[in-house]
């Protein structure tokens, strides 16, 4: 059914007229969103709105309100009976607005026509302050990824400072972190029983602020831990770093502790998360009567790019047990996988095939990582004691069931659908799960899965994310050794040749990640060139809240070990690393040549920039860290040499320990990596910023 053929009441109301058309005189909940309203399960505001509607409440959404005029958008619906909900949208507003090099973006994928400028910086804070000024007696409940990942003291790259909990900065009454279905239902249930909003203090997966003299809310099932205060974090970077270990571990436990943090005279109280959503709960979230369309109000303003990317896709699960240091997926969705039933997935496939502009192609059958569907611990009692942020690093957990059979069955079922010509896997695949040398307990389904994906579900290019070639950097990233990518590529090439597929393997890489130095990037360039790659899908690391890598970037130490690590911070250092990706472009070659000479890597100059064909044995894998050149020492070692009078070439080098980061902004909320789910258009913007 086309947009123009559907009654406006199929969507949740976003105007006063639509509210009146339903015969409503007063609303129970009003949701303020930084995104345009797309009634689709991939868009958080739509899911939250449908849950509230499903619970029997009157809900309206105010998408992308104007915060610069007389605030009429905030006033048009009046005040709700229960509360205002506030979300910046599907992305952190600062990540949405700025590149890794802190340049303002000219587009916004969550706005009609891709236009920028329809939401403020720090949108959650801005919206809440306006609401509190207009309606001081109405509670404000925060949700979405911006609020979730800023719930505790965090480093803000764009202002280059530590910020307190977003509850403190905004003045909101409560925050829901992670995926919000379970806590939201509990909030609504208790409010329906007459419990005052300010008494909602024992709901899991929520946070709020109270005076220190107030007694802590009682829950006999929770233990409480206290982390370093916000003020101590401001004074001591090590105190800030050491906090993160507790925050990450408690966020990823099945039975977690409550966290307390002092902020001035107040206590920030973060209740432990809900248990992982069941299959039935997941199905319910995806089976609401979504129109799967943008609101008709936008039809003259142009397409919404984020919607166009996913309108023919199907998300099969949530969560990621990879625990990558630069990624916020597990920080927001959790490390335990919540999967939908086959019935629910096929129901959505039927909806997609019934869309009038569907041409027979599903763009993505996937999830945060495509091949984690239905994977979980074999013995759940072991998972209940686990505090590790990753199930597959430094090794694949012996208790993890990595069978790909459920995925194979779903793919085949979709392939059999009479209206589907091809169903692609567009999400990134965890290649390490498909390599037996790494996933030692893997069964034969990994081979069957890989053959099926390459033969049936790749649109000419398969995207995977090794992220780097240096084992030292990969260890900090919580990614496997690059030797396993070599093994995966060998397997990939064999299948490609066997079936004469002629498909491309597209690896994603990150520069300037904590622990990565210029010589690491030089070796990355040389090794990937030797493998036959001219890299395109690359990205500079961007520090975003709630990641290990961001903690290292700000504090200089790893939060688990407090061991110091070098991080490129200045614009020059970051550009210097980034340009190695593009050794094949003439505009970078002179600078690369000079930098290699400075690093004492003259052997790489020949291998990387010479047009003459090189022998394979000339290339030493980056696992050796600095290659065969004994002069190619790490930057920190060179500085030590300078102090001891050992290196005359280092006299002009700066002390990186004293470098300060330059000023703010980035995209897809995965901290800095080139994640396969990221918007390619935005990747191009990032690359252009270095030209």
C-alpha positions as CSV (number, residue, x, y, z in Angstrom):
1,X,0.0,0.0,0.0
2,X,1.4,3.4,-1.0
3,X,1.7,6.3,1.5
4,X,-1.1,8.2,-0.1
5,X,-3.4,5.2,0.1
6,X,-3.1,4.8,3.9
7,X,-5.1,6.7,6.5
8,X,-3.1,9.1,8.5
9,X,-4.2,7.2,11.7
10,X,-1.9,4.3,10.6
11,X,1.0,6.4,11.9
12,X,1.4,7.7,15.4
13,X,0.3,11.4,15.6
14,X,2.9,14.1,15.1
15,X,0.6,17.2,14.7
16,X,-2.1,18.7,16.8
17,X,-4.6,18.0,14.0
18,X,-3.7,14.3,14.0
19,X,-4.2,14.1,17.8
20,X,-7.7,15.8,17.5
21,X,-8.6,13.5,14.6
22,X,-8.3,10.6,17.0
23,X,-10.7,12.4,19.4
24,X,-8.0,12.9,22.1
25,X,-8.2,15.9,24.2
26,X,-5.1,15.1,26.3
27,X,-2.0,13.0,25.8
28,X,-0.4,10.6,28.3
29,X,3.1,10.7,26.9
30,X,4.8,13.1,24.4
31,X,8.0,11.9,22.8
32,X,10.6,14.4,21.6
33,X,12.9,13.0,18.9
34,X,16.0,14.3,17.1
35,X,15.1,12.1,14.1
36,X,12.3,12.5,11.6
37,X,9.5,10.0,12.3
38,X,9.9,6.8,10.4
39,X,7.4,4.1,11.5
40,X,9.7,1.2,11.2
41,X,11.2,-1.2,13.8
42,X,14.8,-0.1,12.9
43,X,14.0,3.4,14.3
44,X,13.9,3.6,18.1
45,X,11.3,6.4,18.5
46,X,8.8,4.3,16.5
47,X,9.4,1.2,18.7
48,X,9.0,3.2,21.9
49,X,5.9,4.9,20.6
50,X,4.3,1.6,19.6
51,X,5.0,0.1,23.0
52,X,3.3,3.0,24.7
53,X,0.3,2.7,22.3
54,X,0.2,-1.0,22.9
55,X,0.0,-0.5,26.7
56,X,-3.2,1.6,26.1
57,X,-1.8,5.1,26.4
58,X,-2.3,8.1,24.2
59,X,1.1,8.9,22.7
60,X,2.3,11.6,20.2
61,X,5.7,12.3,18.7
62,X,7.3,15.7,18.1
63,X,10.1,14.9,15.6
64,X,12.9,17.4,15.2
65,X,11.3,20.4,16.9
66,X,12.6,23.8,16.2
67,X,14.7,24.9,19.2
68,X,15.7,28.3,17.8
69,X,12.3,30.1,17.5
70,X,9.5,30.8,20.0
71,X,9.5,27.1,20.9
72,X,6.0,26.6,19.4
73,X,6.9,23.0,18.5
74,X,7.4,22.2,22.2
75,X,4.1,23.8,23.1
76,X,1.7,22.6,20.4
77,X,0.7,19.4,22.1
78,X,0.3,20.9,25.5
79,X,1.7,19.0,28.5
80,X,1.2,15.2,28.9
81,X,-0.4,13.5,31.9
82,X,2.5,11.2,32.6
83,X,5.8,12.4,31.2
84,X,7.9,13.7,28.3
85,X,10.2,11.2,26.6
86,X,13.3,12.6,25.1
87,X,15.8,11.0,22.6
88,X,18.4,12.5,20.4
89,X,17.5,9.8,17.9
90,X,19.2,6.7,16.5
91,X,22.6,8.3,16.9
92,X,24.5,10.5,19.3
93,X,23.8,14.0,18.0
94,X,27.5,14.9,18.0
95,X,28.5,11.8,16.1
96,X,25.7,12.7,13.7
97,X,27.0,16.2,13.2
98,X,30.7,16.0,12.9
99,X,33.5,14.1,11.1
100,X,36.4,12.4,12.8
101,X,38.4,15.5,12.0
102,X,35.7,17.6,13.8
103,X,34.3,19.2,10.7
104,X,30.6,20.0,10.5
105,X,28.7,17.5,8.3
106,X,26.7,18.9,5.4
107,X,24.1,16.1,5.6
108,X,22.0,14.2,8.1
109,X,20.8,10.7,7.2
110,X,17.9,10.8,9.6
111,X,16.3,14.0,8.1
112,X,14.2,14.3,4.9
113,X,16.3,15.2,1.9
114,X,19.4,14.4,4.0
115,X,19.4,18.0,5.2
116,X,21.6,19.0,8.1
117,X,20.6,21.5,10.8
118,X,17.3,20.0,12.1
119,X,18.6,19.0,15.5
120,X,20.9,20.8,18.0
121,X,24.3,19.7,19.3
122,X,23.8,17.7,22.5
123,X,20.2,17.3,21.5
124,X,19.1,15.4,24.6
125,X,20.4,18.2,26.9
126,X,18.9,21.0,24.8
127,X,15.5,19.4,24.5
128,X,15.3,18.6,28.2
129,X,16.3,22.1,29.3
130,X,13.6,23.6,27.1
131,X,10.9,21.2,28.5
132,X,12.0,21.9,32.1
133,X,11.7,25.6,31.4
134,X,8.3,25.3,29.9
135,X,6.8,22.6,32.0
136,X,8.9,22.3,35.3
137,X,6.4,20.1,37.0
138,X,6.3,17.4,34.2
139,X,8.8,14.5,34.5
140,X,11.3,14.0,31.7
141,X,12.4,10.4,30.9
142,X,15.6,10.1,28.7
143,X,16.3,7.3,26.3
144,X,18.2,6.4,23.1
145,X,21.9,5.9,22.5
146,X,23.0,9.5,23.4
147,X,21.5,9.2,26.9
148,X,22.5,5.6,27.3
149,X,26.2,6.1,26.6
150,X,26.4,9.3,28.6
151,X,24.8,8.1,31.7
152,X,27.9,8.3,33.8
153,X,31.0,10.6,33.8
154,X,32.3,10.4,30.2
155,X,34.9,12.0,27.9
156,X,33.3,14.3,25.3
157,X,35.6,14.5,22.3
158,X,33.9,17.5,20.8
159,X,34.4,19.8,23.8
160,X,37.6,18.0,24.9
161,X,36.5,17.6,28.5
162,X,34.9,15.2,31.0
163,X,31.2,15.7,31.3
164,X,29.0,14.4,34.2
165,X,26.1,12.1,33.7
166,X,23.6,13.5,31.2
167,X,21.0,13.5,33.9
168,X,23.1,16.1,35.7
169,X,23.7,18.2,32.6
170,X,20.1,18.1,31.4
171,X,18.1,18.2,34.6
172,X,16.0,15.1,33.5
173,X,14.2,13.0,36.1
174,X,15.1,9.5,34.9
175,X,17.2,7.8,32.2
176,X,16.6,4.4,30.5
177,X,19.8,2.9,29.2
178,X,20.3,0.2,26.6
179,X,17.4,-1.2,24.6
180,X,14.4,0.4,26.3
181,X,11.4,-2.0,25.9
182,X,11.7,-3.8,29.3
183,X,12.2,-0.7,31.6
184,X,9.6,1.3,29.7
185,X,7.0,-1.3,30.2
186,X,7.8,-1.4,33.9
187,X,7.6,2.4,34.2
188,X,4.2,2.4,32.6
189,X,3.0,-0.5,34.7
190,X,3.9,1.2,38.0
191,X,2.5,4.6,36.9
192,X,-0.8,2.9,36.0
193,X,-0.9,1.6,39.6
194,X,-0.6,5.2,40.9
195,X,3.1,5.1,41.9
196,X,4.5,8.7,41.7
197,X,7.2,9.2,39.1
198,X,9.8,10.2,41.6
199,X,9.2,6.9,43.5
200,X,10.2,4.8,40.5
201,X,13.6,4.0,42.0
202,X,14.0,0.2,41.8
203,X,13.3,-0.4,38.1
204,X,16.2,-2.2,36.4
205,X,18.1,-0.5,33.6
206,X,17.2,3.0,34.8
207,X,19.3,5.7,36.3
208,X,18.4,8.8,38.4
209,X,19.9,11.4,40.8
210,X,19.1,11.8,44.5
211,X,20.6,13.9,47.3
212,X,23.4,12.1,49.1
213,X,21.6,12.4,52.5
214,X,18.6,10.4,51.1
215,X,18.6,6.7,51.9
216,X,19.4,4.4,48.9
217,X,16.3,2.7,47.5
218,X,16.0,-0.9,48.8
219,X,16.2,-4.0,46.7
220,X,17.2,-7.2,48.5
221,X,18.5,-8.8,45.2
222,X,21.0,-6.0,44.5
223,X,24.5,-5.4,45.8
224,X,25.8,-1.9,45.4
225,X,29.3,-0.7,44.3
226,X,30.5,2.9,44.4
227,X,32.8,4.2,41.7
228,X,35.0,7.3,41.8
229,X,33.1,10.6,42.0
230,X,32.8,12.9,39.1
231,X,35.0,15.5,40.9
232,X,37.7,12.9,41.5
233,X,37.6,12.0,37.8
234,X,38.1,15.6,36.9
235,X,41.2,15.8,39.1
236,X,42.7,12.4,38.3
237,X,42.6,10.7,34.9
238,X,43.5,7.3,36.4
239,X,40.4,7.5,38.6
240,X,38.3,8.1,35.5
241,X,40.0,5.2,33.7
242,X,39.5,2.8,36.6
243,X,35.8,3.6,36.7
244,X,35.3,2.2,33.2
245,X,36.2,-1.4,34.1
246,X,33.3,-1.5,36.6
247,X,30.9,0.2,34.3
248,X,31.6,-2.2,31.4
249,X,31.5,-5.3,33.5
250,X,28.3,-4.4,35.3
251,X,26.7,-3.6,31.9
252,X,27.5,-7.0,30.6
253,X,26.6,-9.3,33.5
254,X,23.4,-11.4,33.7
255,X,23.2,-10.5,37.4
256,X,24.8,-7.2,37.9
257,X,25.4,-4.8,40.8
258,X,23.9,-1.3,41.3
259,X,26.4,1.5,40.7
260,X,26.6,4.7,42.7
261,X,28.6,7.8,41.7
262,X,28.8,11.0,43.6
263,X,28.3,14.3,41.6
264,X,28.7,17.3,43.9
265,X,26.1,16.9,46.7
266,X,24.1,14.3,44.8
267,X,24.3,10.5,44.1
268,X,23.9,9.2,40.6
269,X,22.2,5.8,41.0
270,X,22.4,3.3,38.1
271,X,20.3,0.2,38.6
272,X,21.5,-3.1,37.1
273,X,20.2,-4.1,33.7
274,X,17.2,-6.4,32.9
275,X,17.9,-10.0,31.9
276,X,18.3,-10.4,28.1
277,X,15.1,-10.1,26.2
278,X,13.4,-13.4,25.4
279,X,12.4,-14.5,21.9
280,X,8.8,-13.7,22.7
281,X,9.7,-10.1,23.8
282,X,11.8,-9.6,20.8
283,X,9.0,-10.8,18.5
284,X,6.6,-8.4,20.1
285,X,8.8,-5.4,19.5
286,X,9.1,-6.3,15.8
287,X,5.5,-7.4,15.2
288,X,3.8,-4.1,16.1
289,X,1.6,-2.7,13.3
290,X,4.3,-0.5,11.8
291,X,3.6,1.1,8.4
292,X,7.3,0.6,7.6
293,X,7.1,4.1,6.0
294,X,8.2,7.7,6.8
295,X,5.3,9.9,8.0
296,X,3.4,11.4,5.0
297,X,4.3,14.9,6.2
298,X,7.8,14.4,4.6
299,X,6.8,13.4,1.1
300,X,7.6,16.8,-0.4
301,X,10.8,17.2,1.5
302,X,12.7,14.3,-0.1
303,X,13.8,10.9,0.9
304,X,15.2,10.0,4.3
305,X,18.6,8.4,3.5
306,X,18.8,6.2,6.7
307,X,15.4,4.8,5.8
308,X,16.3,4.2,2.2
309,X,19.2,2.1,3.4
310,X,17.1,-0.3,5.4
311,X,13.6,-0.3,4.0
312,X,14.1,-3.7,2.4
313,X,16.2,-5.2,5.2
314,X,15.3,-7.5,8.1
315,X,17.1,-7.3,11.5
316,X,17.1,-10.8,13.1
317,X,18.8,-10.2,16.4
318,X,20.3,-7.6,18.8
319,X,23.5,-7.6,20.8
320,X,27.1,-8.4,20.1
321,X,29.5,-10.5,22.1
322,X,32.6,-9.2,20.2
323,X,33.3,-6.5,22.8
324,X,35.5,-4.5,20.4
325,X,37.3,-1.7,22.2
326,X,36.1,1.0,19.8
327,X,32.5,-0.1,19.4
328,X,29.4,0.9,21.4
329,X,27.1,-1.9,20.1
330,X,27.6,-4.1,23.2
331,X,27.6,-1.1,25.5
332,X,24.1,-0.2,24.3
333,X,22.6,-3.5,23.2
334,X,24.5,-5.8,25.5
335,X,26.8,-8.7,24.8
336,X,24.1,-11.4,25.1
337,X,22.3,-12.1,21.9
338,X,18.5,-11.6,21.8
339,X,17.1,-13.3,18.7
340,X,13.7,-13.3,17.0
341,X,11.8,-16.4,16.1
342,X,11.8,-17.7,12.6
343,X,8.1,-17.0,12.5
344,X,8.5,-13.4,13.3
345,X,11.4,-13.0,10.8
346,X,9.4,-14.6,8.0
347,X,6.4,-12.4,8.9
348,X,8.5,-9.3,8.3
349,X,9.9,-10.8,5.1
350,X,6.3,-11.1,3.9
351,X,5.7,-7.4,4.8
352,X,8.8,-6.4,2.9
353,X,7.8,-8.4,-0.2
354,X,4.3,-6.8,-0.2
355,X,5.8,-3.2,-0.4
356,X,4.8,-1.7,-3.8
357,X,8.4,-0.7,-4.8
358,X,9.9,-4.1,-3.8
359,X,11.8,-5.6,-6.7
360,X,12.6,-9.0,-5.3
361,X,15.8,-8.1,-3.4
362,X,16.2,-8.1,0.4
363,X,19.1,-5.7,1.1
364,X,20.2,-7.2,4.4
365,X,19.3,-10.3,6.4
366,X,21.4,-9.5,9.4
367,X,22.0,-7.7,12.7
368,X,24.7,-5.8,14.5
369,X,27.0,-8.7,13.4
370,X,25.4,-10.8,10.7
371,X,26.4,-14.2,12.0
372,X,25.6,-14.2,15.7
373,X,21.9,-15.2,15.4
374,X,20.8,-17.6,18.1
375,X,24.3,-17.9,19.5
376,X,24.5,-18.2,23.3
377,X,26.2,-20.0,26.2
378,X,25.8,-23.8,26.3
379,X,25.6,-23.8,30.1
380,X,23.9,-20.6,31.2
381,X,25.2,-21.0,34.8
382,X,28.7,-20.3,33.5
383,X,27.4,-17.2,31.7
384,X,25.9,-16.0,35.0
385,X,29.3,-15.9,36.6
386,X,31.1,-14.3,33.7
387,X,32.4,-10.8,33.8
388,X,34.3,-10.8,30.5
389,X,33.2,-8.0,28.1
390,X,33.8,-10.4,25.1
391,X,32.9,-14.0,24.4
392,X,35.5,-14.3,21.6
393,X,38.5,-12.4,22.8
394,X,41.3,-13.2,23.6
395,X,39.9,-16.6,22.6
396,X,36.5,-18.0,21.8
397,X,34.8,-19.1,25.0
398,X,34.6,-22.9,25.4
399,X,31.0,-22.4,26.6
400,X,29.8,-20.4,23.5
401,X,27.6,-22.3,21.0
402,X,28.8,-20.9,17.6
403,X,26.7,-23.2,15.4
404,X,25.6,-21.4,12.2
405,X,22.8,-23.9,11.6
406,X,19.9,-21.5,12.6
407,X,21.3,-18.9,10.2
408,X,21.6,-21.5,7.4
409,X,18.0,-22.6,8.0
410,X,16.7,-19.0,7.9
411,X,18.6,-18.1,4.8
412,X,17.2,-21.2,3.0
413,X,13.7,-20.4,4.2
414,X,14.0,-16.9,2.8
415,X,15.5,-18.2,-0.5
416,X,12.4,-20.4,-0.9
417,X,10.1,-17.4,-0.8
418,X,8.4,-17.1,-4.2
419,X,8.7,-13.3,-4.2
420,X,12.4,-13.1,-3.4
421,X,15.0,-13.2,-6.2
422,X,17.9,-12.7,-3.8
423,X,18.4,-11.9,-0.1
424,X,21.8,-10.3,0.6
425,X,23.7,-10.2,3.9
426,X,24.7,-6.5,4.1
427,X,25.7,-6.5,7.7
428,X,29.3,-7.2,8.6
429,X,30.3,-10.8,9.2
430,X,32.5,-11.8,12.0
431,X,35.1,-13.6,9.9
432,X,36.9,-15.0,13.0
433,X,34.0,-17.2,13.9
434,X,34.5,-18.9,10.5
435,X,38.2,-19.7,11.0
436,X,38.8,-23.0,12.7
437,X,42.3,-22.0,13.8
438,X,40.6,-19.3,15.9
439,X,37.2,-20.7,16.6
440,X,38.6,-24.1,17.7
441,X,35.3,-25.6,18.8
442,X,33.5,-24.7,15.6
443,X,31.5,-27.4,13.9
444,X,31.1,-28.1,10.2
445,X,28.3,-25.5,9.9
446,X,30.9,-22.7,9.5
447,X,32.0,-24.2,6.1
448,X,28.4,-24.7,5.0
449,X,27.5,-21.2,6.1
450,X,30.4,-19.6,4.3
451,X,29.6,-21.4,1.0
452,X,26.0,-20.5,1.3
453,X,26.7,-16.8,2.0
454,X,29.2,-16.5,-0.9
455,X,27.0,-18.4,-3.4
456,X,23.6,-16.9,-2.5
457,X,23.9,-13.8,-0.3
458,X,26.7,-11.6,-1.5
459,X,26.0,-8.7,-3.9
460,X,29.4,-8.8,-5.5
461,X,31.3,-7.6,-2.4
462,X,31.6,-9.2,1.1
463,X,32.5,-6.8,3.9
464,X,34.5,-7.9,6.9
465,X,36.4,-5.9,9.5
466,X,39.9,-7.0,10.4
467,X,40.5,-3.4,11.5
468,X,44.3,-3.6,11.6
469,X,47.3,-5.8,10.8
470,X,49.4,-5.1,13.9
471,X,48.9,-7.7,16.6
472,X,49.8,-5.2,19.3
473,X,47.1,-2.8,18.1
474,X,44.6,-5.6,17.5
475,X,45.1,-6.8,21.1
476,X,44.0,-3.4,22.3
477,X,41.1,-3.4,19.9
478,X,40.0,-6.9,21.2
479,X,40.3,-8.3,17.7
480,X,42.1,-11.5,16.6
481,X,45.5,-11.6,15.1
482,X,45.7,-10.7,11.4
483,X,47.0,-14.1,10.6
484,X,43.4,-15.3,11.0
485,X,42.3,-12.9,8.4
486,X,44.9,-14.4,6.0
487,X,43.3,-17.8,6.8
488,X,39.8,-16.5,6.1
489,X,40.9,-14.9,2.8
490,X,42.5,-18.2,1.7
491,X,39.2,-20.0,2.5
492,X,37.2,-17.2,0.7
493,X,39.4,-17.3,-2.4
494,X,39.1,-21.1,-2.6
495,X,35.3,-20.9,-2.6
496,X,35.3,-18.0,-5.0
497,X,37.4,-19.9,-7.4
498,X,35.5,-23.2,-6.9
499,X,32.2,-21.6,-8.0
500,X,33.7,-19.0,-10.4
501,X,32.0,-16.2,-8.4
502,X,34.5,-13.4,-9.1
503,X,33.4,-11.5,-6.0
504,X,35.4,-8.9,-4.0
505,X,36.4,-9.2,-0.4
506,X,36.3,-5.7,1.2
507,X,38.2,-5.3,4.5
508,X,37.6,-2.4,6.8
509,X,40.4,-0.7,8.7
510,X,40.9,2.0,11.3
511,X,43.8,4.5,11.7
512,X,44.9,6.4,14.8
513,X,43.4,3.9,17.2
514,X,45.0,3.9,20.7
515,X,48.2,1.9,20.6
516,X,48.7,2.4,16.8
517,X,51.8,4.2,15.7
518,X,52.9,5.5,12.3
519,X,55.1,2.4,11.6
520,X,52.1,0.2,12.3
521,X,50.2,2.0,9.6
522,X,53.2,1.7,7.2
523,X,53.2,-2.1,7.7
524,X,49.4,-2.2,7.3
525,X,49.7,-0.5,4.0
526,X,52.5,-2.8,2.8
527,X,50.8,-6.0,3.9
528,X,47.4,-5.2,2.5
529,X,49.1,-4.2,-0.8
530,X,50.9,-7.5,-0.9
531,X,47.5,-9.2,-0.4
532,X,46.2,-7.3,-3.5
533,X,44.0,-4.7,-1.7
534,X,43.6,-1.1,-2.5
535,X,41.8,0.0,0.6
536,X,38.7,2.1,0.3
537,X,36.6,1.3,3.4
538,X,38.7,3.0,6.0
539,X,38.1,5.4,8.9
540,X,40.0,7.4,11.4
541,X,39.3,6.6,15.0
542,X,36.8,8.8,16.7
543,X,36.5,8.8,20.5
544,X,32.9,8.3,21.5
545,X,31.5,7.8,25.0
546,X,31.5,4.4,26.7
547,X,34.3,2.6,24.9
548,X,37.7,1.3,26.1
549,X,39.4,3.1,23.3
550,X,38.0,6.4,24.3
551,X,39.1,5.9,27.9
552,X,42.7,5.3,26.6
553,X,42.5,8.3,24.3
554,X,41.6,10.6,27.1
555,X,43.5,9.1,30.1
556,X,46.5,7.6,28.3
557,X,46.0,4.2,30.0
558,X,44.1,1.1,29.5
559,X,41.2,1.0,32.0
560,X,41.7,-2.7,32.9
561,X,45.5,-2.6,33.4
562,X,46.2,1.1,33.8
563,X,49.1,0.5,31.4
564,X,50.0,3.6,29.3
565,X,49.5,3.6,25.5
566,X,50.4,6.0,22.8
567,X,47.5,7.6,20.9
568,X,47.7,9.9,17.9
569,X,45.8,13.1,18.9
570,X,46.9,16.1,16.8
571,X,45.5,16.7,13.4
572,X,49.0,16.2,11.9
573,X,49.5,12.8,13.6
574,X,46.1,11.5,12.6
575,X,46.6,12.6,9.0
576,X,50.0,11.1,8.9
577,X,48.5,7.7,9.9
578,X,45.5,8.0,7.7
579,X,47.4,8.7,4.5
580,X,49.1,5.3,4.5
581,X,45.7,3.8,3.5
582,X,46.1,5.6,0.2
583,X,49.6,4.7,-0.8
584,X,48.3,4.2,-4.4
585,X,47.2,7.8,-4.8
586,X,49.9,10.1,-6.2
587,X,48.9,13.1,-4.1
588,X,50.0,11.1,-0.9
589,X,53.1,9.4,-2.2
590,X,55.6,12.2,-1.6
591,X,54.5,12.6,2.0
592,X,54.5,8.9,2.6
593,X,58.0,8.6,1.2
594,X,59.3,11.3,3.5
595,X,57.6,9.8,6.5
596,X,59.0,6.3,5.8
597,X,62.5,7.8,5.5
598,X,62.0,9.6,8.9
599,X,60.9,6.3,10.5
600,X,63.9,4.5,9.1
601,X,61.6,2.2,7.0
602,X,63.5,2.5,3.7
603,X,62.7,-1.1,2.8
604,X,59.0,-0.3,2.9
605,X,59.5,2.7,0.6
606,X,60.6,0.3,-2.1
607,X,57.9,-2.2,-1.4
608,X,55.1,0.3,-1.0
609,X,55.8,3.0,-3.6
610,X,57.9,1.2,-6.2
611,X,56.0,0.3,-9.4
612,X,58.3,-2.7,-10.1
613,X,56.7,-6.0,-9.1
614,X,57.9,-7.2,-5.7
615,X,58.6,-10.7,-4.6
616,X,56.2,-12.1,-2.0
617,X,59.1,-12.8,0.4
618,X,60.0,-9.1,0.5
619,X,56.9,-8.5,2.6
620,X,57.1,-9.3,6.2
621,X,53.7,-9.6,7.9
622,X,52.8,-6.8,10.4
623,X,52.6,-9.4,13.1
624,X,56.3,-8.8,13.5
625,X,55.3,-5.2,14.6
626,X,58.1,-3.2,13.1
627,X,59.5,-5.5,10.3
628,X,63.1,-6.4,9.8
629,X,64.5,-2.9,10.0
630,X,66.2,-2.6,13.4
631,X,66.1,1.2,13.2
632,X,62.3,1.3,13.0
633,X,61.6,1.5,16.7
634,X,58.4,2.6,18.2
635,X,58.0,6.4,18.7
636,X,58.2,6.0,22.5
637,X,61.5,4.0,22.1
638,X,62.9,6.7,19.8
639,X,62.2,9.3,22.5
640,X,63.9,7.2,25.1
641,X,66.9,7.0,22.7
642,X,66.9,10.8,22.3
643,X,67.1,11.2,26.1
644,X,70.1,8.8,26.2
645,X,71.8,10.5,23.3
646,X,71.3,7.4,21.1
647,X,69.3,8.9,18.2
648,X,70.3,12.1,16.4
649,X,67.4,11.8,14.1
650,X,64.9,12.4,16.8
651,X,65.9,15.9,17.9
652,X,62.9,17.5,16.2
653,X,60.3,15.0,17.5
654,X,57.7,16.3,19.9
655,X,57.0,14.5,23.1
656,X,53.6,12.9,22.3
657,X,52.8,12.6,26.0
658,X,52.3,16.4,26.1
659,X,50.1,16.6,23.0
660,X,46.6,17.9,23.5
661,X,43.6,16.8,21.3
662,X,42.3,19.3,18.8
663,X,38.6,20.4,18.8
664,X,35.3,18.5,18.1
665,X,33.1,16.0,16.0
666,X,32.0,12.3,14.1
667,X,29.3,9.6,12.6
668,X,28.0,6.1,13.2
669,X,28.0,5.4,16.9
670,X,30.6,2.9,16.9
671,X,33.4,5.0,18.1
672,X,35.8,5.2,15.3
673,X,35.7,2.0,13.4
674,X,34.8,1.3,9.8
675,X,31.9,-0.9,10.8
676,X,30.2,-2.8,8.0
677,X,26.8,-1.5,9.1
678,X,28.0,2.1,8.8
679,X,26.7,4.5,6.2
680,X,29.1,4.4,3.2
681,X,28.1,7.9,2.3
682,X,29.3,9.2,5.6
683,X,32.5,7.2,5.2
684,X,33.2,9.1,2.0
685,X,32.7,12.4,3.9
686,X,35.3,11.2,6.5
687,X,37.9,10.4,3.8
688,X,37.3,13.7,2.1
689,X,38.1,15.6,5.3
690,X,41.7,14.6,4.9
691,X,42.2,15.8,1.4
